[in-house]
Amino acid sequence: MAAYDVIIIGAGPAGLTAAIYARRAGWTTLVLEDAVCGGQMVNTPEVENYPAVSKISGAQLSMDLYNHAVEQGADIQFDGVVTADLAGKEKTVHTRSGKEYTARAVIIANGAKRRKLGIPGEEEFAGRGVSYCATCDGGFFRNKVTAVIGGGNTAVEDALYLANLCSEVHVIHRRDTFRAGKVLTDALLSRENIVLHYDSIPLEILASDAGPVAGALRIRNVKDGSEQDIPLNGVFIAVGLAPDNQIFAGQVELDKAGYIIAGEDTHTNLEGVYAAGDTRTKTLRQIVTAAGDGAVAATEANHYLASQA
């Protein structure tokens, strides 16, 4: 059993930033990651909205953050957490490889995954016309035709955002009314370059004649069964996020959607346990807000650890 001052679960922008801050404060720090460093960011072809960095690939930004954390002395292990006991003053986590680690403070930064449609072409054209983040990738589709799939606040916000950039935005929604708030829905209905497809579901993302990129979206009307191919350049999927916090259920308080209940101070209901990034309840899930959460969580952990000395 190895003991650390701080254990960070997840090596996305929140977790890696937390590691940098925790190490700068002088605490021994372990980062546990089940997949690859960077989280969702690693799959973003280009990041253009991170402060002071005009353009960088998500993979490169992920590696830069990883190297920065390692340079600061963080111990990063690619080994997922399968169980955790977070209630006591000494927290214990068990990993997929069978190892056990303890720490006095834990920062949960395991992120959330974009829900996928599971239709043909979605995986094939990911990063080549298929995106899950309009504010991240919308700039690549200026003066082009795009589609947004979904009917909640995120989908409507994405459509409005894209309408400022794109020549035309198609919104595909399986119902005849939107789940989004009235203010957003009214704004959506007022935009002349937004085309609404009610009672419709996506069937397949088709290739472009110009190359291996998205070129059309096939949809079906659920009421009359008719199908239609919409020529386009980009498909934005906004059918929600999927947090993976079941291993913490019963200890850390979760909301109905499964997100960890934590405010801007990142505190959970457990002493010495913090939640940073997409895994917690918040209104904006971006790289920059995740990094900010990581800095706050590590600073709060620092205060907690110092008070226990």
C-alpha positions in Angstrom: 0.0 0.0 0.0 1.4 3.4 -1.1 0.5 6.6 0.8 0.3 10.1 -0.7 -1.0 13.4 0.5 -3.3 13.9 -2.5 -4.8 11.4 -4.9 -6.4 12.8 -8.1 -8.8 10.6 -10.0 -8.6 11.5 -13.7 -5.9 13.0 -15.9 -8.0 15.5 -18.0 -7.4 19.2 -17.8 -9.0 19.4 -14.3 -6.9 16.6 -12.9 -3.6 17.6 -14.4 -4.0 21.2 -13.4 -4.8 20.0 -9.9 -1.7 17.9 -9.9 0.4 20.9 -10.9 -1.0 23.1 -8.1 -0.8 20.3 -5.5 2.8 19.7 -6.3 3.7 23.4 -6.3 2.2 23.4 -2.8 4.6 20.7 -1.8 2.2 17.7 -1.4 3.0 14.2 -2.6 0.5 13.7 -5.5 -0.7 10.6 -7.3 -2.9 10.9 -10.5 -4.8 7.8 -11.5 -6.1 7.6 -15.1 -8.1 4.8 -16.6 -7.5 5.7 -20.3 -5.3 8.4 -21.7 -4.2 11.8 -20.4 -6.3 14.7 -21.6 -9.8 13.3 -21.3 -12.2 14.5 -24.0 -9.7 17.1 -25.0 -7.4 14.6 -26.6 -10.0 13.9 -29.3 -10.4 17.6 -30.3 -8.5 18.2 -33.6 -7.9 21.9 -32.8 -8.5 24.0 -29.6 -8.9 27.7 -30.4 -10.6 29.0 -27.2 -7.9 28.3 -24.6 -6.5 31.7 -23.3 -3.2 32.8 -24.7 -3.1 29.8 -27.1 -4.5 30.9 -30.5 -4.5 27.3 -31.9 -3.3 23.9 -30.6 -4.4 20.4 -31.2 -6.2 18.7 -28.3 -3.6 16.0 -28.3 -0.7 18.5 -28.0 -2.4 20.4 -25.2 -3.0 17.2 -23.4 0.7 16.2 -23.7 1.8 19.7 -22.6 -0.4 19.5 -19.5 0.9 16.0 -18.8 4.5 17.0 -19.1 4.0 20.0 -16.9 2.5 17.9 -14.2 5.3 15.3 -14.4 7.9 18.1 -14.4 6.4 19.3 -11.1 6.8 15.8 -9.6 3.4 14.3 -9.9 3.2 10.5 -10.0 0.9 9.7 -12.9 -0.3 6.1 -13.2 -2.5 4.8 -16.0 -4.6 2.6 -13.8 -8.3 3.1 -13.2 -10.0 3.3 -9.9 -12.6 0.6 -9.3 -13.5 1.2 -5.6 -12.9 4.0 -3.1 -13.5 4.5 0.6 -13.6 8.2 1.0 -15.5 8.7 4.3 -12.6 8.7 6.8 -9.7 11.0 7.4 -7.5 8.5 5.5 -9.0 7.8 2.1 -8.3 4.5 0.2 -8.7 3.7 -3.4 -8.3 0.4 -5.2 -7.3 0.2 -8.9 -8.0 -2.1 -11.8 -4.5 -3.6 -11.5 -5.2 -4.6 -7.8 -3.1 -1.9 -6.2 -4.2 0.1 -3.1 -3.4 3.7 -2.4 -4.2 6.0 0.5 -4.3 9.7 0.9 -5.6 12.4 3.2 -7.2 14.3 0.4 -8.9 13.1 -2.8 -9.8 15.2 -5.9 -12.3 13.5 -8.2 -11.7 14.8 -11.7 -12.9 11.8 -13.8 -14.8 14.0 -16.3 -17.9 13.0 -18.2 -18.4 11.5 -21.6 -20.5 12.8 -24.4 -23.5 10.6 -25.1 -23.3 9.1 -28.5 -26.0 8.2 -31.0 -24.6 4.9 -32.0 -25.5 5.4 -35.7 -23.4 4.5 -38.8 -20.8 7.1 -39.6 -20.6 8.6 -36.1 -17.3 7.0 -35.2 -16.0 7.1 -38.7 -16.3 10.8 -39.1 -15.4 11.8 -35.5 -13.1 14.9 -35.9 -13.9 14.9 -39.6 -17.3 16.6 -39.5 -18.7 15.0 -36.4 -18.3 17.0 -33.1 -19.8 17.0 -29.6 -18.9 20.6 -28.8 -20.1 23.6 -30.8 -18.1 26.2 -28.9 -14.9 24.1 -29.4 -15.3 23.3 -33.1 -17.9 25.7 -34.5 -15.2 28.0 -36.0 -14.2 25.3 -38.5 -17.6 25.5 -40.1 -17.9 29.3 -40.9 -20.2 29.9 -43.8 -20.9 26.2 -44.1 -24.0 24.0 -43.4 -24.2 22.1 -40.1 -26.8 20.1 -38.1 -27.4 19.9 -34.4 -29.0 16.8 -33.0 -30.9 17.2 -29.7 -33.7 19.2 -28.1 -32.4 20.3 -24.7 -30.7 23.5 -23.6 -27.3 22.4 -24.8 -28.6 21.6 -28.3 -30.5 24.8 -28.7 -27.6 26.9 -27.3 -25.3 25.0 -29.8 -27.7 25.8 -32.7 -27.8 29.5 -31.8 -24.0 29.6 -31.5 -23.6 28.0 -34.8 -26.2 30.2 -36.5 -23.8 33.1 -35.9 -21.1 31.3 -37.9 -22.8 29.0 -40.4 -24.8 29.7 -43.5 -27.5 27.3 -42.4 -28.1 25.1 -39.3 -30.5 22.2 -39.2 -31.8 21.1 -35.9 -33.0 17.5 -35.6 -35.3 16.8 -32.7 -37.3 13.6 -32.1 -40.3 15.4 -30.6 -42.5 18.2 -31.7 -41.6 20.5 -28.8 -38.3 21.4 -27.3 -37.2 20.6 -23.8 -35.1 23.8 -23.7 -36.2 26.9 -21.8 -38.7 29.3 -23.4 -36.2 32.1 -23.9 -33.8 29.8 -25.8 -36.6 28.3 -27.8 -38.0 31.7 -28.8 -34.5 32.7 -29.9 -34.2 29.5 -31.9 -37.5 30.1 -33.7 -36.5 33.7 -34.6 -33.4 32.8 -36.5 -33.9 32.7 -40.3 -30.9 30.4 -41.0 -32.0 27.7 -38.6 -34.1 24.9 -40.1 -36.1 22.8 -37.7 -36.9 19.1 -38.3 -39.4 18.0 -35.7 -40.4 14.4 -35.0 -37.1 13.3 -36.6 -34.3 11.0 -35.7 -30.8 10.6 -37.2 -30.2 7.4 -39.1 -26.7 7.7 -40.6 -23.9 10.2 -41.3 -22.9 9.8 -44.9 -19.5 10.5 -46.5 -18.8 13.5 -48.7 -18.1 13.0 -52.4 -15.0 15.2 -51.9 -13.3 12.8 -49.4 -13.5 10.8 -46.2 -15.4 13.5 -44.2 -19.1 14.0 -43.3 -21.1 15.1 -46.3 -24.8 14.4 -45.4 -27.1 13.4 -42.6 -29.9 10.9 -43.2 -32.9 11.4 -41.0 -36.3 9.8 -40.6 -39.6 11.3 -39.5 -41.0 9.1 -36.7 -44.6 9.9 -37.5 -44.8 9.3 -41.2 -41.6 7.2 -41.7 -40.3 9.4 -44.5 -36.5 9.7 -44.9 -34.4 12.6 -46.0 -30.7 13.2 -46.7 -29.5 16.7 -45.7 -26.3 17.8 -47.4 -23.9 19.4 -44.9 -20.4 19.8 -43.7 -20.7 19.2 -40.0 -22.9 17.3 -37.4 -23.0 18.4 -33.8 -24.3 15.9 -31.4 -25.9 17.4 -28.3 -27.8 14.6 -26.6 -26.3 15.0 -23.2 -23.3 14.0 -21.1 -22.8 10.8 -19.2 -21.0 11.0 -15.8 -19.5 7.8 -14.5 -19.7 8.3 -10.7 -21.4 5.1 -9.5 -18.3 4.0 -7.7 -18.7 7.0 -5.4 -22.5 6.7 -4.9 -23.5 6.3 -1.3 -20.5 8.3 -0.2 -20.3 11.4 -2.3 -23.7 13.1 -3.0 -24.8 13.0 -6.6 -27.6 14.8 -8.4 -30.3 13.0 -10.3 -28.2 13.0 -13.5 -25.2 11.4 -11.6 -23.0 14.5 -11.3 -21.2 15.1 -8.1 -22.8 17.9 -6.1 -20.1 20.5 -5.6 -20.0 24.3 -6.0 -17.4 26.6 -7.3 -15.3 25.8 -4.2 -15.3 22.2 -5.4 -16.2 20.9 -1.9 -18.2 17.7 -1.8 -20.2 16.6 1.3 -17.1 14.7 2.5 -14.3 16.3 4.3 -11.1 16.3 2.3 -12.9 15.2 -1.0 -13.2 17.6 -3.9 -14.8 17.4 -7.4 -13.3 19.3 -10.3 -14.2 19.6 -14.0 -17.0 18.0 -15.9 -17.8 15.4 -13.2 -19.4 18.1 -10.9 -22.6 20.1 -11.2 -21.8 23.2 -13.3 -23.2 25.3 -16.1 -20.2 25.4 -18.5 -18.0 22.4 -19.3 -15.0 23.6 -21.2 -11.2 23.0 -21.0 -10.6 26.4 -19.4 -13.3 25.9 -16.7 -12.0 22.4 -16.0 -8.5 23.8 -15.5 -9.9 26.5 -13.2 -11.7 23.8 -11.1 -8.5 21.9 -10.9 -6.6 24.9 -9.5 -9.4 25.6 -7.0 -9.6 22.0 -5.8 -5.9 21.7 -5.3 -5.9 25.0 -3.4 -8.8 23.8 -1.2 -7.0 20.5 -0.6 -3.9 22.5 0.4 -5.8 24.4 3.0 -7.3 21.2 4.3 -4.0 19.4 4.6 -2.3 22.3 6.2 -5.0 22.5 8.8 -4.4 18.8 9.6 -0.7 19.2 10.1 
